[in-house]
Amino acid sequence: MTRKILVVDDEPDLEALILQKFRRKIRSSEFEFFFARNGLEALAKLQNHEDIDMVLTDINMPEMDGLTLLEELLKLPTLTKAVVVSAYGDMNNIRTAMNRGAFDFVTKPIDFRDLEVTIDKTLGELKALRDGRRASDTLNALQQEMELAGRLQQSILPKSYPVREEISLFTKMVPAKDIGGDFFDYFLIDEDHLGIAIADVSGKGVTAAMFMAVSRTLLRFTALQGLDVVAVLAHVNNLLCIDNEMSMFVTVFYGILDMQTGEFRYANGGHFPAIKLSQNRTVEFLPRTRGIALGVMEGIEFEEGSVRLAPGDLLYLFTDGIVEAENTKSEFFEEKRLMDFLRGQLEEITPEKVVTGAQKFVEEFAGDAEQFDDMTQLALQYRPVNNR
Amino acid sequence: MSIEHFITDTGVIVISLNDRLDARSAPDVQRQIDEIISDKQGSVLLDCRDTAYVSSAGLRVFISTSKWLKSRQRKMAVCCLRESVSEVFAISGFTSVFDIFSTREEGLAKLV
């Protein structure tokens, strides 16, 4: 890229000298020089050429001197670095110039080798400054994006548990700094049926959050039509596959509990199956059923699984942020630790105790290591009325 | 980190993926793969022998690469999944989406 330098001096000789000394760099387009005879002319040039990187200015000039020009440069919105040319030993003017934002100075008569070094140094500094400014712009934009994604995510999560005596629910989501796109949902489909879902969108930030919002809306809308679990996932999958240019996908575990009978039917779109904590003291994953993440391929058929919950049984749903939590030694939390923890909870099972306990256990494991994925959990306990 | 690739005598592009494919590394890996596959013609074999961890963001790399190739009538296969990665493919259901082979030779044989 051509670096543009404005030379401001009332002596016309300098122009010829500079063009001669830097002729190679001018020919190779490394440098392009502009010339002005005083401060006013310089400001006019800067206005017409906003991309000028650097100003090399004399101090004593008619109309507007170099020191005044420096003051004016500070008012410009563009990042332009100035180097002053002063008489040898003119410490007063040099001090003033530096105080007014000059980056460096060269003395007369100009040593062109020194000038070249000074130009390189100045342009290097300028580049660092510009990179810094760009990085901070990008960072601000990123932070804003993450805040937006975070708000989107929070806004789609249900806020209050359905008031039903037959069930007890507890959920928790701890979002990662850059929002992983997890969500959970629960809703009454009719008098006897409760739908629950947990999901994880691939990707981060606003794109993930948007896809998450769409997925959740489609899922809830479809589920409330009263379709069976397999039909719900198949339908949502087909809708998500339409115009999915970004290749986004979402893993979803979706199930319907019949609150009268305790029967739980579920289908799985590429998510971890739920874990069942049973009153008869077992902790196990529900059997895997056929299915893949939603949004990947149209026309996928899902397989239904079902399990009969006994009074007191609890279903625990989670996302990979839990099992893939990492500690400072780069070890993963893993399913085994989760299962061991859950086995320790069998004495007195409640959704809140399981979820907050697991969260605490994972966080103790992770220690100071930063987590890069949302950690999301949902626990549902079946406790039919006539059994209490 | 740069991803290595070479082209076999039969014209298959073999791309060796890196050790971790997660939200942090995925964008860069995707960019490099995109460069390789748009630069050269032929089927693609993604070799995962060095890949110890794939997150859901990492899985997306496989999906978008495969979609891109498919829309250009080019084939893609995956080989040499380690157990932990194979498990991630299994849970997400992707085992049925991709042609997955346990060795590079089997993958290459299928892609010719």
Interface residues (C-beta under 8 A of the other chain):
Chain A: D178 G180 D200 V201 S202 G203 K204 M246 S247 M248 F249 T251 G269 G270 H271 F272 R290 G291 I292 A293 V296 M297 D320 E324 F332 F372 D373
Chain B: D22 A23 R24 Y53 S55 S56 A57 L59 R60 I63 S64 K67 I91 S92 G93 F94 S96 V97
